[in-house]
Amino acid sequence: MALLALGINHKSAHVSLRERVAFAPEQMTEALQDLLTTAAIDEAVILSTCNRTEIFAVIGREGDSAEGDNAEGGAASQRILQWLADYHHLSLADLQACYYEHHQEQALRHMVAVSSGLDSMVLGEPQIFGQMKSAYAVAQEAGAINSQLYNVFPHVFSLAKKVRTDTAIGENPVSVAFAAVTLSRHIFSDLSNTSALLIGAGETIELVARHLFENGVGSIVVANRTLGRARELAQQFGAEAVLLSEIPEQLVSADIVISSTGSQLPILGKGAVEHALKIRKHKPMLMVDIAVPRDIEEQVGELEDVYLYTVDDLTEIVDANRQSRQQEVRKADVIINEGVCDYLQKLRSLDAVDILKAFRSQSEQIRDAELLKALKQLEKGEQAERVLEQMARSLTNKLIHSPSIEMKKASAHGRKDLISLTQQLFGLKK
C-alpha cells in the first residue's frame, strides 16, 4: 500500500487561501476523476471543509514507491499539488509554502486524527467525522476508490469511533458553531435580549441554532436559498424562516448574524450592512462568518458598529478549549497508536499468505508424487516396510533440499541474519 495524505488546513494556511482551494459539492465527482487521470494516481478521496482541503490517495503508477521519503513518492506528491494549483487557478508556489504531506503509517495516523476531531480547530468537534464519511461515499460513487482505500477507510472510521467513545474528547461536543455562540455570550451578557439571523440551513447552522436556543437567545431567523429547508430547521427552535433575498430587511433587527453556506460568492456586502446600521441607529452588531469561501465581504469589518469574525478569529476560544482537553488527547494518541500498529501488522501478515500457499502447494506436490511412487511399488509386491522407509527418506530429502542449498550459500556469504531467521522459522535449537 502506497498511502498519501496531502493538503492545507487552518494551521498551515490563511482563510484567504483556503477558500480558493475549497471544492463545492457539485464539483467533487468531476474533480476526483480529473485528479486520477491528470496526477496519475490509483485511488483518491477529497475532503473539503471550512478549515481544510485534503487529498487522501494511493500512489503506485509509473514506479511510484510506497516509501514516502524517496524520489518517486515525492514526485507523486508534486503531481497532486500541481493538479490542485491548476484546478483552482492558483500559483504552485502559494501552495508549496503552506501544504503538508504524510506517507504510509503517518498518513494513516493523520486520517484517524482528522476523523476523530483531534486535528480540528475546535478540538474534538464531531462534524468532521460525518464530513469524512461523506467524502468517502462521494469518492465511491465517483469510482475513485478501489481495494486499498476501501479497506483503509472503514478502519479509520472504526478507530475514530473508539477515540470518541473511550475518551472524554467526545463529551459535550464542541465545534466552530459552539465557538461562535460562545463569542456571542462574551459580547452580549444576556442573550435573551438579542435577535439572531442565521444564514444557511446546513449542519453547522443547525448546531448554531441549537446552541443559541439552549443559551436562551431572544429570537432566531433562518435565511436560506430554499424556504422548505429553512422552515424545517426553524420549526425545531421556534424560529422564523425566510429566503436569502429577505436578508437586507432582516439585518435591521439582527444583533447576531452567523453565516455558513456553500456559496462560492459573498452573500452579504458592505452596502447592505451599512444601510441596516443606519436604520438601527448604529446599534452594535456581531457578525460571525464561518463559511469557506466567505459569505460576508471582508470590507464589512471596516464598519465601526460591526464586530466581524471569521473562522480564523475563533482561535482564542479554540485554544482555551484545547488546553482543557490535552489529557484526553494523550489517551486518544495511545488508542490511535495501538490501532494503527494492529492494522499494519494485519497488512504485513497478509504479505505472507501467498508465500505460505505456494509453500504448501509445493510440499503437497512432493508428497503426492512420493505417495504415488510408493503405491506403485506396493502393487508390484515390494515389501511394505521397505517401501515406507524409502518414501519417508525420499520425502525428507526433497523437502529439505532447497533450504539446505540456500543455508549453505548464506553461510558462505556470512549471512548470519538468514541463518538465525531459519532457526526461528523452523524452531531449531543451536
C-alpha positions in Angstrom: 0.0 0.0 0.0 1.4 3.4 -1.0 -0.8 5.8 1.0 -0.5 9.6 0.9 -2.3 12.4 2.7 -1.7 15.9 1.3 -3.4 19.2 2.0 -3.7 22.5 3.7 -5.7 23.4 6.9 -6.3 26.2 9.4 -2.9 25.7 10.9 -0.9 26.0 7.7 -2.9 28.4 5.5 -4.9 31.6 6.0 -8.6 31.6 5.2 -8.0 33.7 2.1 -6.1 30.8 0.5 -8.3 28.0 2.0 -11.4 29.5 0.4 -9.7 29.5 -3.0 -8.8 25.8 -2.6 -12.2 24.7 -1.4 -14.3 22.3 -3.6 -18.0 22.9 -4.0 -20.1 19.7 -3.6 -21.2 19.8 -7.2 -17.5 19.9 -8.3 -16.4 16.8 -6.4 -17.1 14.0 -8.8 -15.6 15.7 -11.8 -12.6 16.8 -9.7 -11.9 13.3 -8.4 -12.0 11.8 -11.9 -9.7 14.6 -13.2 -7.3 14.1 -10.3 -6.9 10.4 -11.0 -6.2 10.9 -14.7 -4.1 14.1 -14.5 -2.0 13.2 -11.5 -1.7 9.5 -12.4 -2.8 8.0 -9.1 -4.7 4.9 -8.4 -7.3 5.9 -5.8 -8.3 9.2 -4.1 -10.7 10.9 -1.7 -11.0 14.6 -1.4 -12.1 16.2 1.9 -13.1 19.9 1.7 -14.4 21.8 4.7 -14.2 25.3 6.0 -10.9 24.5 7.8 -9.1 22.1 5.4 -8.8 20.7 1.9 -7.0 17.3 1.9 -6.5 14.6 -0.6 -6.0 11.0 0.5 -4.5 9.0 -2.3 -3.0 5.6 -3.2 0.0 6.1 -5.5 1.6 3.3 -7.4 1.8 4.1 -11.1 4.9 4.8 -13.1 7.2 3.3 -10.5 6.0 5.3 -7.5 7.2 3.7 -4.4 5.5 3.1 -1.1 8.3 4.8 0.7 7.3 8.4 1.4 10.9 9.7 1.6 12.1 8.6 -1.8 12.1 10.4 -5.1 9.1 8.6 -6.7 6.9 9.2 -3.7 7.9 12.9 -3.7 7.1 13.1 -7.4 3.6 11.8 -6.9 3.0 14.5 -4.2 4.2 17.2 -6.6 1.9 15.9 -9.3 -1.1 16.1 -7.0 0.0 19.6 -5.7 0.4 20.8 -9.3 -3.1 19.4 -10.2 -4.6 21.2 -7.2 -3.0 24.5 -8.2 -4.1 24.1 -11.9 -7.6 23.1 -11.0 -8.2 26.2 -8.8 -6.0 28.5 -11.0 -3.5 29.2 -8.2 0.2 29.7 -8.1 2.0 26.5 -7.3 4.4 28.5 -5.1 1.5 29.6 -2.9 0.5 26.0 -2.2 4.1 24.9 -1.7 4.5 27.5 1.0 1.8 26.0 3.2 0.9 22.4 2.3 1.8 19.3 4.3 2.1 15.7 3.3 2.1 12.4 5.2 3.0 9.0 3.8 2.2 5.4 4.8 1.9 4.9 8.6 1.9 8.7 9.3 -0.8 9.2 6.6 -3.0 6.6 8.4 -2.4 8.2 11.8 -3.3 11.6 10.3 -6.5 10.3 8.8 -7.7 8.9 12.1 -6.7 12.2 13.9 -8.7 14.2 11.4 -11.7 11.9 11.6 -11.8 11.9 15.4 -11.5 15.7 15.7 -8.0 15.7 17.1 -6.8 17.9 14.2 -9.7 20.3 14.2 -9.7 24.0 15.0 -12.1 23.3 17.9 -10.6 20.2 19.4 -12.9 17.2 19.4 -15.6 18.7 17.2 -17.9 15.9 15.9 -18.9 17.3 12.5 -15.6 16.2 10.8 -16.4 12.5 11.3 -19.5 12.9 9.2 -17.7 15.0 6.6 -15.0 12.3 6.2 -17.7 9.7 5.8 -19.4 11.8 3.2 -16.1 12.4 1.3 -15.5 8.7 1.2 -19.1 8.0 0.0 -18.7 10.6 -2.8 -15.4 9.1 -3.9 -17.0 5.6 -4.0 -19.9 6.9 -6.2 -17.3 8.7 -8.5 -15.4 5.4 -9.0 -12.3 6.8 -7.4 -11.9 4.0 -4.8 -10.6 0.5 -5.3 -9.4 -2.2 -2.9 -6.9 -0.2 -0.8 -8.9 2.8 0.3 -11.9 0.5 0.5 -10.0 -1.3 3.3 -8.3 1.7 4.9 -11.3 4.0 5.5 -13.5 1.5 7.4 -10.5 1.0 9.8 -10.0 4.8 10.1 -13.7 5.2 11.0 -13.6 2.4 13.5 -10.6 3.9 15.3 -12.1 7.4 15.2 -15.3 6.0 16.9 -13.1 4.3 19.5 -11.3 7.5 20.3 -14.6 9.4 20.8 -16.2 6.6 22.9 -13.2 5.7 25.0 -12.1 9.3 25.8 -13.8 12.4 27.0 -12.9 14.1 23.8 -16.4 13.5 22.6 -18.2 14.6 25.8 -20.2 17.8 25.5 -19.2 18.1 21.8 -17.8 21.4 20.7 -17.5 22.9 17.2 -17.0 26.0 15.3 -20.7 26.5 15.9 -20.2 26.3 19.6 -17.3 28.7 19.5 -19.4 31.2 17.6 -22.1 31.1 20.2 -19.5 31.3 23.0 -18.3 34.5 21.3 -21.9 35.8 21.3 -22.1 35.2 25.0 -18.9 37.2 25.6 -20.2 40.2 23.7 -23.8 40.1 24.8 -24.1 39.4 28.5 -27.8 38.5 28.2 -28.7 36.6 25.0 -32.4 36.7 25.9 -32.4 40.4 24.8 -30.9 39.6 21.4 -32.1 38.5 18.0 -30.1 36.2 15.8 -30.1 35.9 12.0 -28.6 32.6 10.8 -27.7 32.4 7.1 -27.7 28.8 5.7 -29.5 25.7 6.8 -26.8 23.1 6.9 -25.4 21.0 9.7 -23.2 23.8 11.1 -26.1 26.3 11.2 -28.3 23.7 12.8 -25.7 23.4 15.6 -25.5 27.1 15.9 -29.3 27.3 16.3 -29.3 24.6 18.9 -26.6 26.2 20.9 -28.3 29.6 20.7 -31.6 28.1 21.7 -30.1 26.3 24.7 -28.4 29.5 25.7 -31.8 31.4 25.7 -31.4 33.7 22.7 -34.4 36.0 22.3 -35.3 35.1 18.8 -33.9 33.3 15.7 -34.4 33.9 12.0 -33.1 31.3 9.5 -32.4 32.6 6.0 -31.8 30.0 3.2 -31.8 29.6 -0.5 -34.8 27.2 -0.3 -37.6 28.1 2.1 -38.5 24.5 2.7 -35.2 23.6 4.3 -35.2 26.9 6.3 -38.7 26.1 7.7 -37.7 22.5 8.5 -34.8 23.9 10.6 -36.7 26.8 12.1 -39.5 24.6 13.4 -37.1 22.8 15.7 -36.3 26.0 17.6 -39.4 28.1 17.2 -37.6 30.3 14.7 -38.8 32.2 11.6 -37.8 31.1 8.1 -37.0 33.5 5.3 -35.3 33.4 1.9 -31.8 34.8 1.2 -33.4 37.7 -0.7 -35.0 38.9 2.6 -31.7 39.2 4.4 -31.4 43.1 4.0 -34.6 43.8 5.8 -33.8 41.1 8.5 -30.5 42.7 9.2 -32.3 45.7 10.7 -33.4 43.7 13.8 -30.4 41.3 13.9 -28.0 41.7 16.8 -26.1 38.5 15.9 -25.5 37.3 12.4 -23.9 33.9 11.9 -23.4 32.6 8.3 -22.4 29.3 6.9 -23.4 28.5 3.3 -21.8 26.7 0.4 -22.0 29.8 -1.8 -18.9 30.5 -3.9 -19.6 34.3 -3.8 -20.3 36.6 -0.8 -23.9 36.8 0.3 -23.6 40.0 2.4 -21.9 43.1 1.2 -20.7 46.3 2.9 -23.6 48.4 1.5 -26.4 46.2 2.8 -24.9 46.1 6.3 -24.2 49.8 6.3 -27.8 50.6 5.3 -29.1 48.3 8.1 -26.9 50.0 10.7 -28.3 53.4 9.9 -31.8 52.2 10.5 -30.7 50.5 13.7 -29.2 53.9 14.7 -25.8 52.3 14.9 -26.7 49.7 17.5 -23.7 47.2 17.5 -24.0 44.0 15.5 -21.9 40.8 15.9 -21.2 39.0 12.7 -19.5 35.6 12.5 -18.7 34.2 9.1 -17.8 30.5 9.4 -18.1 29.7 5.7 -15.2 29.0 3.3 -15.4 30.7 0.8 -16.5 33.6 3.0 -20.2 34.7 3.0 -19.5 38.2 4.3 -17.3 40.7 2.4 -14.1 41.5 4.2 -14.9 45.2 3.9 -17.9 44.8 6.3 -15.3 44.6 9.1 -14.4 48.2 8.4 -17.7 49.5 9.7 -17.5 51.0 13.2 -20.5 49.3 14.7 -19.9 45.8 13.4 -17.8 43.2 15.1 -16.9 40.8 12.2 -15.2 37.5 12.9 -14.1 34.7 10.5 -13.3 31.1 11.4 -9.6 32.2 11.9 -10.7 34.7 14.6 -12.1 31.9 16.8 -8.6 30.8 17.7 -8.6 32.1 21.3 -11.8 30.2 22.1 -10.4 27.1 20.5 -7.1 27.4 22.4 -8.9 27.6 25.7 -10.9 24.5 24.8 -7.8 22.7 23.7 -6.0 23.2 27.0 -8.8 21.6 28.9 -8.6 18.5 26.7 -4.9 17.8 26.4 -5.1 14.9 28.8 -7.8 13.3 26.6 -5.6 13.9 23.6 -2.9 11.8 25.2 -5.3 9.0 25.8 -6.5 9.3 22.2 -2.9 9.1 20.9 -2.5 5.8 22.7 -5.6 4.4 21.1 -4.5 5.6 17.6 -1.0 4.2 18.0 -2.3 0.8 19.1 -4.9 0.7 16.4 -2.6 1.7 13.6 0.0 -0.8 14.7 -2.5 -3.6 14.8 -3.8 -2.7 11.3 -0.3 -2.6 9.8 0.6 -5.9 11.4 -2.5 -7.4 9.8 -1.5 -6.0 6.4 2.0 -7.4 6.8 0.7 -10.8 7.8 -1.3 -10.8 4.5 2.0 -10.4 2.6 3.0 -14.0 3.8 -0.3 -15.6 2.7 0.8 -16.1 -1.0 4.1 -17.5 0.1 2.5 -19.9 2.6 0.1 -21.0 -0.1 3.0 -21.6 -2.6 5.0 -23.5 0.1 2.1 -25.7 1.0 1.3 -26.4 -2.7 4.9 -27.3 -3.4 5.1 -29.6 -0.3 1.8 -31.3 -1.3 3.1 -31.9 -4.8 6.2 -33.6 -3.4 4.1 -35.6 -1.0 1.6 -36.8 -3.7 4.5 -37.7 -6.1 6.2 -39.8 -3.4 2.9 -41.4 -2.3 2.1 -42.4 -5.9 5.5 -43.9 -6.3 5.1 -45.9 -3.1 1.7 -47.2 -4.1 3.1 -48.5 -7.4 5.9 -50.3 -5.6 3.3 -51.9 -3.3 1.3 -53.0 -6.3 4.4 -54.7 -7.7 4.6 -56.7 -4.4 7.6 -55.0 -2.8 7.8 -55.3 0.9 5.7 -52.6 2.7 8.2 -51.8 5.4 10.9 -51.2 2.8 8.6 -49.0 0.6 7.6 -46.9 3.6 11.2 -46.4 4.7 12.2 -45.4 1.2 9.2 -43.0 0.8 10.0 -41.3 4.2 13.7 -40.9 3.3 12.9 -39.5 -0.2 10.2 -37.2 1.1 12.6 -35.8 3.8 15.4 -35.2 1.3 13.2 -33.4 -1.2 11.6 -31.2 1.4 14.9 -30.0 2.9 16.8 -29.9 -0.4 16.2 -26.2 -1.4 16.5 -24.8 2.2 19.8 -26.8 2.6 21.3 -25.3 -0.5 20.2 -21.7 0.5 21.6 -22.2 4.0 25.0 -23.2 2.7 25.0 -20.1 0.4 24.1 -17.9 3.3 26.8 -19.4 5.5 29.4 -18.9 2.7 28.5 -15.3 2.4 28.5 -14.6 6.1 24.7 -14.1 6.2 24.2 -14.8 9.9 20.9 -13.0 9.9 19.4 -15.5 7.4 20.8 -18.4 9.4 19.3 -17.0 12.6 16.0 -16.4 10.8 15.9 -20.0 9.5 16.4 -21.3 13.1 13.5 -19.2 14.1 11.3 -20.2 11.2 11.8 -23.9 11.7 12.0 -23.8 15.5 15.6 -25.2 15.6 17.9 -25.1 18.6 21.5 -24.2 18.3 
